[in-house]
Amino acid sequence: KQCQKKNITFHPNSTVSYREYRTYFFEPSMSVGNESDVVTIPNMLVLGAAVMLEDLPYALRLLISATFKSFNEGPFLTKTVGELMWGYDNKLVEFLNRYLPGMLPSSGKFGLFAEFNNSNTGLFTIHTGRNDIRNVHKVDSWNGLTELSYWRTPQCNMINGTAGQMWPPFMTKESTLPFYSPDACRSLELVYQRPGEMNGIPLYRYVAPKTMFANGTDYAPNEGFCPCRQSGLLNVSSCRHNSPVFISHPHFFNADPVLLDYVLGLHPTEEEHGLFIDIHPLTGVPLNVSIRLQLNLYMKRVSGITETGKISEVVMPMLWFEEKGYIDGPILTTFHTNLVILPAVMEYMQYIFIALGLVTTVVAILVYYKVKRKTCEEGTLPRENTNTSTGERTPLLQVKKH
């Protein structure tokens, strides 16, 4: 993945606007297979549409099922990894785009990442922190909006925190990491977990709380993100064209254990499936980041649409992805020098200067008292008076003889 900010515009009110463009590409050295590998997965187009259209009259559902059959669309799909990721030509999609334009989110190829590749995350306007460093990188608006309209409560529709690339400096263990995620269609907030160190640089690790994707029953403030299912699932249908899609942590980490009963092979662990951000608390700059999320499809049997067969009601994981990055190379060296070595040197130097100052003060006091004592001793000795006309010296004290 490559990211590049474009259309960067600074404004008089100490904000800056930009669009961040994302490009995804296959990296063989980091993969266990090839894009040509063939896999079979549930057909999101068919099973997703079945759930979306289950409230239509029965006759229409039969017609939709017949349409699926005429285009050879079944409940499962066998394609190469490259086709599933970046898109493939689909006759049903072409038909719908021609005769029912606007029904589908994409007018091109159909694929899991076809919509995201070569796209941007929207127009962000963030604070530069020029007038108040506590506001640095905080989102002022997104696509011109100061609040969202996807969710059911004002609190859930708030755009909180930064754009997710840095936070205000001078963080404490009580600080949190709020940020707005366009992919999750909402603001998220990470909490402090533990201190740590990376290449000698101190850091704070922040992780997702268990309440992040909890349902409204387990965590009342999340009621606005409902209709909900089990805790651990975020219903993003409202911002994904009403498709029955849920976001979670990979392998349903931190989710209701009942979700694991429907799918074999899930073994959630924090080390492999939890997300985290390691922050340098003094500057608010991320040192190591790993954002892991899972895309899930809600599917079930829908009468009239025979492609759904006898499918049980289940939230099926489709894929999970990880976006990670860390500071290294010359940037890490500069960071370590300026924010670790130099502050340590300055700290030791201040003690050295304090010690030198104390030694200098003590020496000055000793010299002062030594000079003062010598002056006092010289002041008690008798002095002679000199006659300036004859040059003869006469004692200051004369004793008269009898």
SVG drawing of the C-alpha trace seen along z (x, -y; Angstrom):
<svg xmlns="http://www.w3.org/2000/svg" viewBox="-45 -70 111 96">
<polyline fill="none" stroke="black" stroke-width="0.4" points="0.0,0.0 1.2,-3.5 -0.3,-6.7 0.2,-10.2 -1.3,-13.5 -2.4,-15.8 -4.4,-19.1 -2.7,-20.4 -4.2,-23.9 -3.4,-26.0 -6.1,-28.3 -5.9,-31.5 -7.6,-29.9 -4.6,-27.6 -6.1,-24.6 -4.9,-22.7 -7.0,-20.6 -5.8,-17.6 -6.8,-14.4 -4.9,-11.2 -4.8,-8.8 -4.2,-5.1 -2.7,-2.6 -2.7,1.2 -0.4,3.6 0.6,7.2 4.0,7.8 5.2,11.4 8.0,11.2 5.4,10.6 2.9,13.2 2.5,17.0 1.0,17.5 0.4,15.8 -2.4,13.7 -3.1,16.6 -4.1,18.9 -7.7,20.1 -10.0,19.9 -13.7,20.4 -15.6,18.0 -19.3,17.1 -20.7,15.0 -21.2,11.6 -23.2,10.3 -25.8,13.0 -26.0,13.7 -25.7,10.0 -28.4,9.1 -30.7,11.8 -30.6,10.3 -31.1,6.8 -34.1,7.9 -35.8,10.3 -38.7,7.8 -39.7,7.7 -42.9,9.6 -42.4,13.3 -43.0,13.1 -40.2,10.5 -37.8,12.7 -38.6,15.6 -37.8,13.3 -34.5,12.2 -33.6,15.8 -34.3,16.6 -32.1,13.7 -29.3,15.1 -29.7,18.4 -29.7,16.8 -26.3,15.3 -24.9,18.5 -24.6,16.8 -24.6,19.3 -24.1,19.1 -20.3,19.6 -17.7,18.1 -14.4,19.6 -11.9,17.1 -8.2,16.2 -7.0,14.1 -6.2,11.3 -9.7,11.3 -11.4,11.3 -9.1,8.5 -8.9,6.1 -12.0,6.9 -13.3,9.1 -15.8,8.7 -19.3,9.8 -22.2,10.0 -24.8,9.5 -23.0,6.3 -22.9,5.1 -26.6,5.8 -27.5,4.0 -25.4,1.0 -27.0,0.7 -30.6,1.1 -30.6,0.1 -27.9,-2.6 -27.0,-3.6 -28.1,-0.3 -24.5,0.8 -21.7,-1.3 -19.3,-0.6 -19.8,-0.9 -16.6,1.0 -15.3,4.4 -16.6,6.2 -14.0,7.0 -13.3,6.7 -10.8,3.9 -11.8,2.6 -13.5,-0.4 -10.6,-1.3 -7.7,-1.0 -6.6,-4.3 -9.2,-6.1 -8.9,-8.7 -10.2,-8.9 -12.1,-12.1 -11.3,-15.8 -9.8,-16.2 -9.4,-19.7 -7.3,-19.5 -5.7,-21.9 -2.0,-22.7 -1.6,-23.5 0.0,-26.9 -2.2,-28.7 -2.6,-25.9 -0.4,-22.8 -3.1,-20.8 -5.2,-21.0 -2.4,-19.7 -3.8,-17.3 -7.3,-17.4 -10.1,-17.1 -11.9,-20.3 -14.1,-18.8 -14.3,-15.8 -15.8,-16.3 -17.0,-19.7 -18.9,-18.0 -18.4,-18.5 -20.7,-15.6 -21.8,-12.4 -25.3,-11.2 -24.8,-7.5 -25.8,-6.8 -28.8,-7.2 -27.4,-9.5 -25.5,-12.8 -22.7,-11.3 -22.1,-8.5 -22.2,-10.9 -19.4,-13.1 -16.1,-13.4 -13.6,-13.3 -9.9,-13.3 -7.2,-13.5 -6.9,-12.0 -5.0,-9.1 -1.4,-10.0 -0.3,-11.9 -1.7,-13.3 -1.0,-16.3 2.3,-16.1 2.9,-15.7 0.7,-12.6 0.1,-10.9 -1.2,-7.4 -4.6,-9.0 -4.6,-10.3 -6.5,-8.5 -6.0,-8.3 -9.3,-9.4 -9.3,-9.5 -11.8,-9.5 -11.7,-6.5 -13.5,-6.9 -13.2,-3.1 -15.1,-2.4 -17.4,-5.4 -17.0,-6.6 -14.6,-7.9 -12.6,-5.4 -10.7,-5.8 -7.7,-3.7 -6.7,-3.5 -3.4,-3.2 -2.2,0.3 1.4,0.3 4.8,-1.5 7.4,-0.1 10.6,-0.8 11.6,-0.7 15.3,-1.0 15.9,-2.9 13.0,-5.2 10.3,-5.2 6.7,-4.7 3.2,-4.1 1.2,-1.3 -2.5,-2.1 -5.0,0.6 -8.7,0.9 -10.9,1.2 -13.4,4.1 -16.2,1.6 -15.1,0.4 -17.4,2.7 -19.7,3.8 -23.4,3.7 -25.8,1.3 -26.9,3.9 -23.4,4.4 -22.3,0.7 -25.1,-1.8 -23.3,-4.6 -23.0,-2.3 -26.7,-2.0 -26.5,-4.6 -24.5,-2.2 -27.3,0.3 -29.2,2.3 -26.6,4.5 -25.9,8.2 -23.5,9.8 -20.8,7.6 -17.7,7.4 -19.5,6.5 -19.9,3.0 -22.9,2.8 -21.6,0.6 -24.5,1.2 -25.6,-2.4 -22.4,-3.6 -22.0,-0.7 -25.0,-1.1 -27.2,1.0 -25.2,4.1 -25.2,6.5 -21.6,6.0 -20.0,6.0 -16.6,4.9 -14.8,6.7 -11.4,7.5 -9.8,10.5 -10.9,13.9 -13.6,12.1 -11.0,11.0 -12.7,9.3 -16.1,10.4 -18.9,12.5 -17.5,16.1 -20.7,17.4 -19.5,16.0 -16.7,18.6 -19.1,21.5 -20.3,21.0 -16.9,20.9 -14.1,23.5 -10.5,22.5 -10.8,19.2 -8.3,18.8 -8.2,15.1 -5.2,13.9 -4.2,10.3 -0.7,10.8 -1.9,11.8 -5.3,10.2 -5.4,7.1 -4.7,3.6 -2.3,1.2 -0.5,-2.1 2.9,-2.8 3.2,-6.5 6.2,-8.6 4.4,-10.4 6.5,-13.5 5.8,-14.3 2.6,-12.4 4.3,-10.8 3.5,-7.1 6.5,-4.8 4.9,-1.5 1.3,-0.9 -0.7,2.1 -4.4,1.7 -6.2,5.0 -9.8,5.3 -12.0,8.1 -14.8,7.8 -17.8,10.0 -20.9,10.8 -24.2,11.4 -26.1,14.2 -29.1,16.4 -31.7,18.4 -34.2,16.2 -37.4,17.9 -37.9,17.5 -34.2,17.0 -33.2,20.6 -29.5,19.7 -29.5,19.3 -30.4,23.0 -30.4,24.0 -27.8,21.5 -27.9,20.9 -28.1,17.3 -24.4,16.5 -21.9,13.7 -19.2,15.1 -15.7,13.7 -14.7,12.9 -11.2,11.5 -9.1,9.6 -6.4,7.2 -3.6,5.4 -2.2,2.0 1.1,1.6 4.1,-0.7 7.0,-1.8 9.7,-4.4 13.1,-3.2 16.2,-4.3 17.5,-7.9 14.3,-9.2 14.6,-6.8 18.2,-7.8 17.3,-11.5 14.4,-10.9 16.6,-8.9 19.3,-11.6 17.1,-14.6 14.6,-13.1 16.6,-10.6 20.3,-11.3 20.2,-15.1 17.7,-15.3 19.7,-12.8 22.9,-14.8 21.1,-18.0 19.8,-16.4 23.3,-15.3 24.8,-18.6 22.5,-20.5 23.7,-18.5 27.3,-19.1 26.7,-22.8 25.0,-22.8 28.0,-21.0 30.4,-23.5 28.3,-26.4 28.4,-25.0 32.2,-24.4 32.7,-27.9 30.6,-29.4 32.4,-27.5 35.8,-28.6 34.7,-32.2 33.5,-32.1 36.8,-30.6 38.8,-33.2 36.7,-36.0 37.2,-34.9 40.9,-34.4 41.4,-37.8 39.3,-39.4 41.2,-37.6 44.6,-38.7 43.4,-42.3 42.3,-42.3 45.7,-40.9 47.6,-43.5 45.4,-46.3 46.7,-45.5 50.4,-46.1 52.1,-49.6 52.8,-51.9 55.5,-54.4 55.1,-58.1 57.4,-59.4 58.5,-63.1 58.1,-64.2 60.6,-67.1 63.6,-65.2 62.6,-61.7 63.1,-60.5 60.8,-58.1 59.5,-58.8 57.5,-56.4 53.9,-57.1 54.2,-56.5 56.9,-58.4 58.0,-57.6 59.3,-60.5 62.3,-59.7 62.6,-61.1"/>
</svg>
